[in-house]
Amino acid sequence: MNLQNMDPIATRLGTWSSSLCLACVLFRFALSMLLSALVGWERSSKRHSAGLRTFILVSIASTTAMILELYLAEIGGSSISLLSAAAIIGSAILSINSIQYSSRGLIRGLTTATGLWTCGIIGLTAGAGFYTATLTAFIALLASLSLFPVLEAYLKNRSNHFEIHLELTSSSYLRDFVTTIRELGMTVDDIEANTAYLGSGLSVYTVCFSIRSEELKKYRTHEQIIQALGTLDYVYYVEEMRH
């Protein structure tokens, strides 16, 4: 089936958009660069490791692979899918390398890594001339990166389970801390000592909580609970761990 009959945008653009003519190739590259630049700008504006140029390069590589694959299929009469597969594998490797692990046990870069991989696939659809799928996937990706974090943060802040990074002035205060937690209407699910801070003079832990008190569930957010814990004399520092 002709691509122009399958894609509403290609139908509106005309027959040239479904071929491998110079204008079509340039248009696909321009579209790929524009959309990936917008996603990269969103990531850069939030100071993530993979920024504008990285997203553009991943998308360009995928678009090039797809256009070359279509060209080889056209002159050879058969479809070769190794190039697009290699492009996806390459973007997946870059995505994995953008994930970072901090001394506080936090995993950073998961969203950026997934965004890179998705941007690579969007580059393939742009190179293939599936403009409707390209724009739909782009809008979904940008909305996931820019709009959904607000909803995600709200849901996490109201969750009955959360995890904190805790720094005590001495390990002898750990029992007092657990007692305080129970008095507030919470239970400790797990406590793990962070060995990265050995010799620092602080006792550092990763603590997992569950909120049992109905009052806390109804009227308190994680931020308010952590602010209250931070007022304890023996707590040097405390923050919620966001994965």
C-alpha positions in Angstrom: 0.0 0.0 0.0 1.3 3.5 -0.9 2.5 5.5 2.1 0.6 8.5 0.9 -2.7 6.6 1.2 -1.8 5.5 4.8 -0.6 8.8 6.2 -3.0 11.8 6.3 -0.2 14.3 6.5 1.6 12.7 3.6 -1.7 12.9 1.7 -1.9 16.7 2.3 1.7 17.3 1.5 1.5 15.5 -1.9 3.2 12.7 -3.7 6.7 14.2 -3.3 6.6 13.5 0.5 6.3 9.8 -0.1 9.2 9.4 -2.4 13.0 9.5 -1.9 13.5 12.7 -3.9 15.9 15.4 -2.7 13.1 17.6 -1.3 11.6 14.7 0.6 14.9 13.7 2.1 15.7 17.2 3.2 12.2 17.6 4.7 12.6 14.4 6.7 15.9 15.5 8.1 14.6 18.9 8.9 11.6 17.4 10.7 13.8 15.0 12.6 16.2 17.7 13.7 13.4 20.1 14.7 11.5 17.6 16.9 14.6 16.2 18.5 15.9 19.7 19.2 12.7 20.6 21.0 13.0 17.4 23.2 16.7 18.1 23.8 16.0 21.7 24.7 13.4 20.5 27.3 16.1 18.2 28.8 18.8 20.9 28.7 16.6 23.4 30.4 16.4 21.0 33.4 20.2 20.5 33.4 20.1 16.8 32.5 23.2 15.0 31.2 22.0 14.4 27.6 21.1 17.7 26.1 20.2 19.4 22.8 23.1 18.1 20.6 22.8 14.6 21.9 19.1 14.3 21.1 19.6 15.8 17.6 22.5 13.4 16.8 20.6 10.4 17.9 17.6 11.4 15.8 19.7 12.2 12.8 21.5 8.8 13.0 18.2 7.0 13.1 16.7 9.1 10.2 19.8 8.5 8.1 19.6 4.7 8.8 16.0 4.5 7.8 16.4 6.6 4.6 19.4 4.5 3.6 17.4 1.4 4.3 14.6 2.5 2.1 17.0 3.5 -0.6 18.7 0.1 -0.6 15.3 -1.7 -0.6 14.3 0.4 -3.6 17.4 -0.3 -5.7 17.8 -3.9 -4.5 14.1 -4.9 -4.5 14.3 -6.3 -0.9 14.0 -4.8 2.6 17.1 -4.7 4.8 16.2 -4.1 8.4 19.7 -4.3 9.9 20.4 -0.6 9.7 17.3 0.5 11.6 18.0 -2.2 14.2 21.6 -1.0 14.6 20.3 2.6 15.1 18.0 1.5 17.8 20.7 -0.6 19.5 23.0 2.4 19.3 20.5 4.7 20.9 19.8 2.1 23.6 23.6 1.9 24.4 23.7 5.7 24.7 20.6 5.6 26.9 22.2 3.2 29.3 25.4 5.3 29.5 23.4 8.3 30.5 22.1 6.6 33.7 24.1 7.8 36.8 24.3 6.4 40.3 25.0 8.8 43.2 26.5 8.1 46.6 23.1 8.5 48.1 21.8 5.5 46.3 19.8 7.6 43.8 19.5 6.6 40.2 19.5 9.6 37.9 19.0 9.8 34.2 16.3 7.1 33.7 13.9 9.5 32.1 16.5 11.1 29.9 17.8 7.6 28.8 14.3 6.5 27.8 13.8 9.8 26.0 16.9 9.3 24.0 15.8 5.8 23.0 12.3 7.1 22.1 13.8 9.9 20.1 15.8 7.4 18.1 12.6 5.6 17.2 11.0 8.9 16.3 13.9 9.5 14.0 13.2 6.2 12.3 9.5 7.1 11.7 10.6 10.5 10.3 13.0 8.8 8.0 10.4 6.4 6.8 8.0 9.2 6.0 5.3 8.3 8.6 4.7 11.9 9.5 1.5 11.3 11.4 3.2 8.7 13.6 6.2 10.9 14.0 4.3 14.0 15.2 2.0 11.9 17.4 5.0 10.2 19.1 6.8 13.5 19.5 3.8 15.2 21.2 3.4 12.2 23.5 7.1 12.2 24.4 7.2 16.0 25.0 4.1 15.8 27.1 5.6 12.9 29.1 8.7 14.9 29.8 7.2 18.3 30.4 3.6 17.9 31.7 3.4 14.5 33.4 6.2 15.2 36.0 3.8 17.6 37.8 1.2 14.9 38.2 3.9 12.3 39.0 5.3 14.6 41.8 1.8 15.1 43.2 1.1 11.4 43.3 4.4 10.6 44.8 4.1 13.3 47.5 0.7 11.8 48.5 1.9 8.1 48.4 1.8 6.1 51.6 5.3 4.8 51.0 8.5 6.8 50.5 12.2 6.6 51.0 14.6 9.1 52.5 18.3 9.8 52.7 19.1 10.4 56.4 22.2 11.8 58.0 22.5 11.5 61.8 25.2 13.1 63.9 25.7 9.8 65.6 24.6 6.2 65.1 23.4 6.2 68.7 20.5 8.3 67.7 19.1 5.8 65.3 16.9 4.2 67.9 15.5 7.6 68.9 14.8 8.4 65.3 12.9 5.1 64.8 10.9 5.8 68.0 9.9 9.2 66.7 8.8 7.8 63.4 6.5 5.3 65.2 5.1 8.1 67.3 4.2 10.0 64.2 2.1 7.1 62.9 4.6 5.6 60.5 6.4 2.3 60.3 10.0 1.6 59.2 10.0 -0.9 56.4 13.8 -1.0 55.9 17.0 0.7 57.1 20.2 0.4 55.2 23.5 2.0 56.2 25.3 3.9 53.4 29.0 2.9 53.4 30.0 5.7 51.1 30.0 8.0 54.1 32.3 6.0 56.3 34.9 8.2 58.0 32.8 11.3 57.4 31.8 11.6 61.1 28.2 11.1 60.1 25.9 8.1 60.3 24.1 7.9 57.0 21.2 5.6 56.2 18.6 4.9 53.5 15.2 4.5 55.3 12.0 3.3 53.8 8.7 4.3 55.5 5.0 3.4 55.3 2.4 5.9 56.6 -0.1 4.1 58.8 -1.8 7.1 60.5 -5.0 8.2 58.9 -4.3 11.8 59.9 -0.9 11.8 58.2 -2.4 10.2 55.1 -5.1 12.9 54.9 -3.3 16.1 56.0 0.5 15.6 55.5 2.6 15.4 52.4 6.1 13.9 52.2 7.6 17.3 52.1 5.9 18.4 55.3 6.9 15.1 57.1 10.6 15.5 56.0 10.6 19.2 57.2 9.4 18.0 60.6 12.1 15.3 60.7 14.7 17.9 59.8 13.9 19.8 63.0 15.2 17.0 65.2 18.4 18.0 67.0 20.3 14.9 66.0 19.3 14.9 62.3 22.1 16.6 60.3 20.4 16.3 56.9 17.3 14.5 55.5 15.7 14.5 52.0 13.4 12.3 50.0 15.0 10.0 47.5 13.3 10.3 44.1 14.2 7.5 41.6 
